[in-house]
Amino acid sequence: MINGLGTVLAAASLAAPLLAAPAQAAGRPVRIHDVQGAAHVSPLNGARVSRVPGVVTALAVNGFWMQDPHPDRSAATSEGVFVYTGRRPGTAVGDAVRVTGRVGEFRPGGAAAGGLTRTEIDATAVSVAAHGAAPPPATVLGGRRGRRPPGSVVDRGHGNVERGGAFDPRRDAIDFYESLEGMLIEIDDAVAVGPTRYGELPVLPANGAGAGVRTGRGGILLRDRDANPERVILDDALAPLPGMNVGDGLPGANRGVLDYTYGDYKLLLTATPRRAAGALARESTRPQRPGEMAVATAALDGLNPDAPPARFTALADDIVHGLRSPDLIAVTGVGDNSGPGDDGTVATDQTVAQLITAISAAGGPAYDWRSVDPRDNADGGEDGANERAGFLFRTDRGLAFVDRPAPGEPVPDEPPDRPDPAVTPVRAVRRGGTAGLTLSPGRIAPRAAAWAGAHKPLAGELTWKGRRVIVIANRWYPRTGDDQPLFGRHQPPSRPTEWRRDAQARVVAGFVNSVRRVDANARVIVAGELNTGGTSVPVRTLTAGAGLTDLPASLPARDRYTAVTAGNSEDLDHILLSRSLRRHRHEFDIVHRNAEFAARAGEHDPTVVRIDMSGG
């Protein structure tokens, strides 16, 4: 992954007073640890420095890293720094150099970005004193002989870490990694806790010794008060990385320079590591038994007719062999027939037809589809993609979809001359002694501010051997670049997208409660990408506020995850049951087939619940 090293158009420098005379440190020439200082911003920011010594440790297209072979005694000051030359440097690894230039702070993403800066020297002169100098020893992370980061990103204090507060690498992981910025780092016998994606690979050193709570398949769990700062993100800016799955290993010692870019500290390995394949296999759930209704979730991540045929095949394999052909699938992320082409197309029948054909080719049953086409570019995501939620269902085992209105009937609550299901809200009404819907499928409060520029939840009315069930498919607002990074300048980081999910949870909970007011024993299922964990406020809004039970919470912690984000395993996809369904014998499963693998059909693992409906 290209880090934008020295790319002025993608970054900003932290302004500082310019000093006319070259800086000195206590009457002696400046060294790298003086440039770095015990802080996130150099105490010499903006100052001219002259003949700063170091040994070149790695080369970039527009500069190089160097490290002082004679460090000071402080563990709080880094001994490495990036030297920006603006062009391919004329130095080689192992050159002993002296650098003259101006100290600066480079912020990837620009001045408004929430990330930290990288301290660097903008070189005006580089002289080579000797070739073939011995490289400084690398600092080992993890294991019995290495340094270990603190357990918290920031243990105490709030605010902008670049502007004040204690700098304590012993207590705060954000300070720990800053104290190593630009230095040679070694990790031994690393194990992958996430797949290789976009040129990055999250690992734990020393086979994960001393790390936080691990998953049953080799990952590491994200918890409320533990963001797992022991993770090390490898980046391919200097050398290619192998494609790896969770549990794969990098045996032996691997070295690189520690850089900061776009919200995280990243280790840029200087040579491609050797991969030792693990034994991770894709899971399959058991098939549903007679009398069991199987309801699943599947995230299709913008599937459209232009996707490679292999992706349709892989998704069909997930459904047929991973989920064992469930009766109903709450599907999210289905793109329109023209994909990202912003041409006004909103229909998705071609996308769905290709998927259903692939399911049949994989040996699955005949599936049907229901959804509501959105208005063009009204539901967020990439312009032109028009992704939406929908229902895939089979009718050969007792499930039937109830279409309301039936073909030819007017759409309720809209003028008969211009009905538009995309913006018509579905309501709960009494039908045949229990709760039903005015529209099926129908969108929940599509004009509500909570859904502006976001996927709208879709409610469907179905019957299982004559018994009515209401299912709600969701894809709530995801985390975006508006959220401040974990290793950013503002601590604790602000997460404005959580406010969107809070609002969306209240709308969905309100709809569920409207169904319960019609019939307190209504059978209701809420499913899909809630994009938030089971202990979060939005999920608690559904459980405490609408009487639903979150099924992932019933699993052991080591299995409770559907996504892997920068090496953190977390539960972003959920199925929740009303009390009337929870009383039935049921079994919930997260089917780990995607999130842990470099080659995968989607970002999230599918989930499924089998509910024994034989008891009425």
C-alpha positions in Angstrom: 0.0 0.0 0.0 1.4 3.4 -0.9 1.6 5.5 2.2 1.8 8.9 0.6 5.3 9.4 2.1 6.1 13.0 1.4 3.1 13.5 -0.9 2.2 17.1 -0.2 -1.2 17.1 -1.9 -2.4 14.3 0.4 -1.0 15.7 3.6 -0.3 18.8 5.6 2.6 20.0 7.8 2.0 21.2 11.3 2.9 24.9 11.3 5.6 26.1 13.7 7.8 29.2 14.1 10.7 29.2 11.7 14.1 29.6 13.4 16.9 31.3 11.4 19.9 29.7 13.0 20.5 25.9 13.1 19.2 24.4 16.4 21.4 22.9 19.0 20.6 20.7 21.9 22.2 22.0 25.2 25.2 23.4 23.3 25.9 20.2 21.3 24.9 19.1 17.8 21.4 17.9 17.4 20.8 14.1 17.2 17.7 12.2 16.2 16.4 11.8 19.7 16.5 15.6 20.0 14.4 15.9 16.8 11.9 13.4 18.0 11.7 14.5 21.6 9.4 12.8 24.3 6.2 14.1 22.6 4.1 13.6 19.5 5.2 16.8 18.0 8.9 17.6 17.8 10.2 20.2 20.2 12.3 21.4 17.2 9.3 21.6 14.8 10.1 24.3 12.2 13.8 24.6 13.3 16.8 24.2 11.0 19.1 21.4 12.0 22.6 20.7 10.7 24.5 17.5 10.1 22.3 15.2 12.1 24.0 11.8 12.1 22.4 8.5 11.4 22.6 5.2 9.5 20.2 4.6 6.6 17.9 1.8 7.5 15.3 1.8 4.6 14.6 3.6 1.4 11.3 5.1 0.0 10.7 6.7 -3.4 11.0 10.2 -1.9 13.3 9.8 1.1 14.8 7.4 3.6 14.8 6.4 7.2 17.8 6.7 9.4 18.6 5.7 12.9 21.2 6.9 15.4 23.6 4.0 16.3 24.4 5.7 19.6 21.0 6.1 21.4 20.5 8.1 24.5 19.2 6.4 27.7 15.6 7.5 27.4 13.0 5.0 26.2 10.6 7.9 25.6 12.6 9.3 22.6 12.8 7.6 19.3 16.2 7.1 17.7 14.8 6.9 14.1 13.4 9.5 11.7 12.2 9.8 8.1 14.2 12.1 5.9 12.2 13.7 3.1 14.2 14.3 -0.1 11.4 14.9 -2.5 12.9 12.4 -5.0 14.5 9.0 -5.0 17.4 9.4 -2.6 21.0 8.9 -3.6 21.8 6.9 -0.4 21.9 3.2 0.2 20.9 1.1 3.2 23.9 1.0 5.5 25.2 4.5 4.6 26.4 6.6 7.5 25.0 10.0 6.7 24.6 13.5 8.0 21.5 15.4 7.2 20.9 19.1 7.1 17.4 20.5 6.8 14.3 21.6 8.6 12.3 19.6 11.1 8.6 19.2 10.1 5.4 17.4 11.0 3.7 15.6 8.2 0.0 14.8 8.6 -1.4 12.2 6.2 -4.8 13.1 5.0 -4.4 16.9 5.4 -4.6 19.4 8.1 -8.2 18.5 9.1 -7.5 14.8 9.5 -7.8 13.3 12.9 -4.6 11.3 12.7 -1.3 12.1 14.2 1.7 13.6 12.4 5.0 11.9 11.5 8.1 13.8 12.5 10.6 14.2 9.6 13.5 16.2 8.4 12.9 18.0 5.1 16.5 17.6 3.8 18.4 20.4 2.1 21.7 18.5 2.1 22.7 14.9 2.7 26.3 13.9 3.0 27.6 10.3 3.1 30.4 9.7 5.6 30.8 6.0 5.0 29.2 3.0 3.2 28.5 -0.4 4.7 28.0 0.8 8.3 26.6 -1.8 10.7 22.8 -1.3 11.1 21.6 -0.2 14.5 20.1 -3.1 16.4 16.3 -3.5 15.9 14.0 -3.1 18.9 12.1 -6.4 19.4 8.4 -6.2 20.1 6.7 -8.9 22.1 7.8 -12.2 23.5 10.1 -12.7 26.5 13.0 -10.6 25.2 11.0 -7.8 23.6 9.2 -4.7 24.6 5.4 -4.9 25.1 3.0 -2.0 24.6 0.7 -0.9 27.5 -2.8 -2.5 27.5 -4.6 0.8 26.8 -4.3 3.2 23.9 -4.7 6.1 26.4 -4.8 5.1 30.0 -5.7 8.5 31.4 -6.3 12.0 30.2 -8.5 13.5 27.5 -8.0 16.0 24.6 -5.5 16.6 21.9 -2.4 14.5 22.6 -0.3 16.8 20.3 -1.0 19.8 22.4 -0.5 18.7 26.0 -0.9 16.1 28.6 1.6 13.6 30.0 3.7 11.7 27.5 4.1 8.3 29.1 5.1 5.3 26.9 4.8 3.0 30.0 1.0 3.7 30.4 -0.3 4.7 27.0 0.2 2.6 23.9 -0.2 5.7 21.7 2.9 7.1 23.4 4.7 3.8 23.3 4.5 3.5 19.6 5.4 7.2 19.1 8.6 6.6 21.1 9.5 4.0 18.4 8.5 6.0 15.3 11.0 5.7 12.5 13.0 3.0 14.3 14.0 -0.5 13.1 11.6 -2.9 14.7 11.7 -6.7 14.8 8.9 -9.1 15.4 9.6 -12.8 15.9 7.3 -15.7 15.0 4.3 -13.5 14.3 0.8 -14.9 13.8 -1.9 -13.2 11.6 -5.0 -12.1 13.5 -6.7 -10.7 10.3 -6.4 -11.5 6.6 -4.2 -9.6 4.2 -6.3 -6.7 2.9 -5.4 -3.6 0.9 -1.7 -4.2 1.4 -1.9 -4.5 5.2 -1.7 -7.5 7.5 -2.5 -7.4 11.3 -0.3 -9.7 13.4 0.7 -10.5 17.0 4.4 -11.0 17.7 5.7 -14.2 19.4 2.7 -16.3 18.4 0.4 -14.1 20.4 2.1 -14.7 23.8 0.7 -12.3 26.4 -2.0 -11.0 24.0 -5.6 -10.3 24.9 -8.6 -12.7 24.6 -8.2 -14.8 21.5 -10.9 -16.3 19.3 -11.3 -20.0 18.9 -9.8 -19.8 15.5 -6.7 -17.7 16.2 -7.9 -14.1 16.1 -8.2 -11.6 18.9 -11.4 -10.2 20.3 -12.3 -6.5 20.4 -13.7 -5.7 23.8 -15.3 -2.6 25.3 -12.2 -1.5 27.2 -9.5 -3.3 25.2 -8.7 -2.2 21.7 -5.8 -4.7 21.6 -2.9 -2.2 21.1 -0.6 -5.2 21.0 -1.6 -5.7 17.4 1.1 -4.8 14.9 -0.2 -3.7 11.4 2.3 -4.7 8.7 2.2 -2.6 5.5 3.5 -3.4 2.0 4.9 0.1 1.2 8.5 -1.3 1.1 8.0 -5.0 0.3 5.1 -7.1 -0.8 3.2 -9.1 1.8 1.9 -12.6 1.2 -1.8 -13.3 1.1 -2.6 -14.6 4.6 -5.5 -15.9 6.7 -6.1 -15.7 10.4 -3.8 -18.2 12.1 -1.2 -18.2 9.4 2.3 -17.6 10.7 5.4 -15.6 9.8 8.2 -17.8 11.2 11.5 -16.3 12.4 12.5 -12.7 12.6 11.1 -10.0 10.4 12.3 -6.4 10.5 11.1 -3.1 9.2 10.7 0.6 10.1 7.8 1.8 12.2 5.8 4.5 10.4 2.6 6.4 11.0 0.1 6.9 8.3 -3.7 7.4 8.0 -4.7 6.7 11.6 -2.3 3.9 12.7 1.2 3.0 13.4 2.4 0.5 10.8 5.5 -1.6 10.4 6.9 -1.4 6.9 8.8 -4.6 6.5 12.0 -4.3 4.4 11.7 -7.8 2.9 8.8 -10.1 2.0 8.2 -12.5 4.9 7.8 -16.2 4.5 4.2 -17.5 5.1 3.6 -20.6 7.1 0.0 -21.7 6.3 -2.3 -22.5 9.2 -5.1 -25.0 9.2 -8.1 -22.6 9.1 -11.1 -24.1 7.3 -14.3 -22.5 6.2 -17.2 -23.5 8.5 -20.5 -25.0 7.5 -23.5 -25.1 9.8 -25.8 -28.1 10.1 -29.0 -28.4 8.0 -32.3 -27.5 9.5 -34.4 -30.4 10.6 -38.1 -31.0 9.8 -40.2 -28.5 11.7 -37.3 -26.0 12.0 -37.5 -22.6 10.3 -34.0 -21.4 9.3 -33.4 -17.6 9.0 -30.0 -16.3 8.0 -28.1 -13.1 7.3 -25.8 -12.5 4.3 -23.9 -9.3 3.4 -23.3 -9.1 -0.3 -21.2 -5.9 -0.3 -22.4 -4.3 -3.5 -22.9 -7.4 -5.6 -24.0 -6.4 -9.2 -24.0 -8.1 -12.6 -20.5 -6.9 -13.4 -19.0 -8.8 -10.5 -16.7 -11.7 -11.5 -18.6 -14.9 -12.0 -16.3 -16.4 -9.3 -17.9 -14.1 -6.7 -21.4 -15.3 -7.5 -20.1 -18.8 -7.2 -18.5 -18.1 -3.9 -21.6 -16.4 -2.5 -23.8 -19.3 -3.7 -21.4 -21.7 -2.0 -21.8 -19.7 1.3 -25.6 -20.1 1.0 -25.8 -23.7 -0.2 -22.9 -25.3 1.7 -22.1 -22.8 4.5 -25.7 -22.0 5.5 -27.2 -25.2 4.2 -29.9 -23.4 2.1 -31.9 -21.7 4.8 -35.6 -20.9 4.4 -35.1 -17.1 4.6 -32.1 -14.9 4.2 -32.1 -11.2 5.2 -29.7 -10.0 2.5 -27.9 -6.6 2.5 -25.7 -4.7 0.1 -27.4 -5.8 -3.2 -26.4 -3.5 -6.0 -28.5 -2.4 -8.9 -28.3 -3.8 -12.4 -25.7 -1.2 -13.6 -23.4 -1.5 -10.6 -21.5 1.7 -9.8 -22.5 3.2 -13.1 -24.4 6.3 -12.1 -27.0 6.1 -14.9 -30.3 6.3 -13.0 -30.8 2.5 -12.8 -32.3 1.3 -9.6 -33.7 -2.1 -10.5 -31.8 -5.1 -9.2 -33.6 -8.0 -10.9 -30.5 -8.9 -13.0 -28.2 -9.1 -10.0 -30.6 -11.3 -8.1 -31.3 -13.5 -11.1 -27.5 -14.2 -11.5 -27.3 -15.1 -7.8 -30.3 -17.4 -7.8 -28.9 -19.1 -10.9 -25.6 -19.6 -9.1 -27.4 -21.0 -6.1 -29.1 -23.5 -8.3 -25.8 -24.5 -10.0 -24.3 -25.1 -6.6 -27.0 -27.6 -5.9 -29.4 -25.4 -3.9 -33.1 -25.1 -4.0 -35.2 -22.6 -6.0 -35.2 -19.2 -4.3 -37.4 -16.2 -4.8 -36.7 -12.5 -4.0 -38.5 -9.5 -2.5 -37.2 -6.0 -2.0 -38.1 -2.3 -2.6 -36.1 -0.3 -5.2 -34.7 2.8 -3.6 -34.8 6.2 -5.2 -31.6 6.9 -7.2 -28.7 7.7 -4.9 -30.9 8.2 -1.9 -29.6 5.4 0.3 -26.0 6.2 0.8 -23.0 4.3 -0.4 -21.3 4.7 -3.7 -23.2 6.9 -6.2 -24.9 4.8 -8.7 -24.7 1.5 -6.8 -28.1 1.9 -5.1 -27.5 -1.0 -2.7 -30.5 -2.2 -0.6 -31.8 -4.9 1.7 -34.0 -7.7 0.6 -35.3 -11.2 1.3 -34.2 -14.4 -0.4 -36.6 -17.2 0.4 -37.5 -20.8 -0.5 -41.0 -22.1 -0.4 -40.6 -25.8 -0.5 -40.5 -26.4 3.3 -43.4 -24.4 4.7 -42.4 -20.7 4.3 -44.5 -18.3 2.2 -44.0 -14.6 1.5 -47.1 -12.4 2.0 -47.2 -9.7 -0.7 -49.0 -6.5 0.3 -50.5 -4.8 -1.5 -51.2 -7.6 -3.9 -50.6 -6.9 -7.6 -52.9 -4.2 -8.8 -53.8 -2.8 -5.4 -52.9 0.8 -4.5 -50.1 1.5 -2.1 -51.4 2.7 1.3 -50.7 6.2 2.5 -49.7 7.5 -1.0 -51.9 9.3 -3.6 -53.1 6.6 -6.0 -51.7 8.4 -9.1 -48.1 8.3 -7.9 -47.5 5.6 -5.3 -43.8 5.2 -4.4 -42.9 2.3 -2.1 -39.4 3.7 -1.6 -40.7 6.5 0.6 -44.0 5.0 1.9 -43.7 3.9 5.5 -44.9 0.4 6.5 -47.2 0.2 9.5 -48.3 -2.6 11.8 -52.0 -3.5 11.7 -54.2 -6.2 13.1 -54.8 -9.0 10.6 -56.6 -12.3 11.5 -56.1 -11.9 15.2 -52.4 -11.0 15.1 -50.1 -8.3 13.8 -49.5 -7.9 10.1 -48.2 -5.2 7.8 -49.7 -2.6 5.5 -46.9 -3.2 3.0 -44.9 -6.4 2.5 -42.1 -5.8 1.7 -42.2 -2.3 3.2 -39.7 0.3 4.4 -39.6 1.4 8.0 -39.9 5.2 8.3 -38.0 5.9 5.1 -38.4 9.7 5.4 -37.0 9.7 9.0 -33.8 11.8 9.4 -32.1 8.7 10.9 -32.1 7.1 7.4 -31.0 10.2 5.4 -28.3 9.0 3.0 -28.4 5.5 4.5 -29.9 2.1 3.8 -33.6 1.8 4.8 -34.7 -1.2 6.9 -37.1 -3.5 5.1 -39.9 -5.3 6.8 -41.5 -8.4 5.4 -44.6 -10.4 6.4 -44.2 -14.2 6.0 -46.0 -17.3 7.1 -44.5 -20.6 8.3 -47.1 -23.3 7.8 -49.8 -20.6 8.3 -48.3 -18.8 11.3 -47.4 -15.2 10.7 -43.8 -13.9 11.2 -42.5 -10.4 10.7 -38.9 -10.1 9.7 -36.9 -6.8 9.4 -33.7 -6.7 7.3 -31.2 -4.1 8.3 -28.0 -2.4 7.3 -27.3 0.3 9.7 -24.9 3.2 9.1 -21.3 1.9 9.2 -18.1 3.3 10.6 -16.6 5.8 8.2 -13.8 8.3 7.9 -15.9 10.7 9.9 -14.9 8.6 13.0 -11.7 9.6 14.5 -8.9 7.0 14.4 -8.0 4.8 17.4 -4.4 6.1 17.3 -5.4 9.7 16.6 -4.6 13.1 18.1 -8.0 13.3 19.8 -8.4 11.0 22.8 -10.8 9.4 23.4 -11.6 9.5 19.7 -15.0 10.9 18.6 -17.3 8.4 16.8 -20.1 10.4 15.2 -21.4 7.5 13.2 -22.4 5.9 16.6 -25.0 8.7 16.9 -26.5 7.7 13.5 -26.8 4.1 14.7 -28.3 5.2 18.0 -31.0 7.1 16.1 -31.6 4.1 13.7 -31.9 1.7 16.6 -34.6 4.0 18.2 -36.6 4.0 14.9 -36.4 0.2 14.5 -37.3 -0.3 18.2 -40.2 2.0 17.8 -41.5 0.0 14.9 -41.1 -3.3 16.8 -43.0 -1.8 19.7 -45.8 -0.7 17.3 -46.1 -4.4 16.3 -46.2 -5.5 19.9 -49.0 -2.9 20.6 -51.1 -4.7 18.0 -50.2 -8.1 19.3 -47.9 -8.6 22.3 -47.2 -12.1 21.1 -46.3 -11.2 17.6 -43.4 -13.2 16.1 -40.7 -10.7 15.1 -37.1 -11.2 13.9 -34.7 -8.3 13.5 -31.6 -9.3 11.4 -28.7 -8.0 9.4 -25.7 -5.7 9.6 -26.2 -3.5 12.6 -22.5 -2.5 12.3 -22.2 -2.3 16.1 -21.3 -4.7 18.9 -23.7 -6.5 21.2 -22.8 -4.4 24.2 -23.4 -1.1 22.4 -26.2 1.4 23.1 -27.9 0.7 19.8 -28.2 -3.0 20.4 -29.3 -2.4 24.0 -32.0 -0.1 22.6 -33.4 -3.2 20.8 -33.1 -5.6 23.7 -34.1 -3.3 26.7 -36.3 -1.0 24.6 -38.1 -3.4 22.4 -38.0 -6.7 24.3 -35.8 -8.5 21.8 -33.1 -11.0 22.5 -29.7 -10.7 20.8 -28.7 -14.2 19.7 -24.9 -13.6 19.4 -24.8 -12.9 23.1 -25.7 -16.5 23.7 -22.4 -17.7 22.1 -19.1 -18.2 23.9 -17.0 -15.0 23.6 -14.4 -16.9 21.5 -17.0 -17.5 18.8 -18.9 -14.2 19.0 -17.6 -12.3 15.9 -18.7 -11.7 12.3 -16.1 -9.3 11.1 -12.4 -8.6 11.5 -11.4 -5.0 11.4 -7.6 -4.2 11.4 -7.1 -7.5 13.3 -9.9 -7.0 15.8 -12.7 -9.6 15.7 -16.0 -8.1 16.5 -19.8 -8.9 16.3 -21.3 -6.5 13.8 -24.1 -8.7 12.4 -27.0 -9.8 14.6 -30.2 -11.7 14.7 -32.7 -10.8 17.4 -35.9 -12.6 18.4 -39.1 -11.5 20.0 -40.2 -13.2 23.2 -42.8 -15.3 21.4 -40.0 -16.8 19.2 -37.4 -17.0 21.9 -39.6 -19.4 23.8 -39.3 -21.9 21.0 -36.3 -24.1 21.0 -33.7 -22.4 18.8 -30.1 -22.7 17.8 -27.9 -19.8 16.6 -24.7 -20.1 14.6 -22.1 -17.7 13.2 -20.7 -19.5 10.2 -17.0 -18.3 9.9 -16.4 -18.4 6.1 -15.4 -14.9 5.1 -14.0 -12.4 7.6 -10.8 -14.4 8.4 -9.8 -15.2 4.8 -7.8 -13.1 2.3 -9.8 -14.7 -0.6 -13.5 -14.3 0.3 -16.9 -13.6 -1.1 -17.7 -10.8 1.4 -16.4 -8.8 4.4 -18.7 -10.4 7.0 -19.5 -13.9 8.1 -23.1 -15.1 7.6 -25.3 -16.0 10.6 -28.2 -18.4 10.9 -30.9 -19.3 13.5 -32.9 -22.5 13.4 -36.2 -22.2 15.3 -38.2 -25.3 16.1 -41.8 -24.2 15.0 -43.3 -27.6 15.6 -44.8 -26.6 18.9 -47.1 -23.9 17.6 
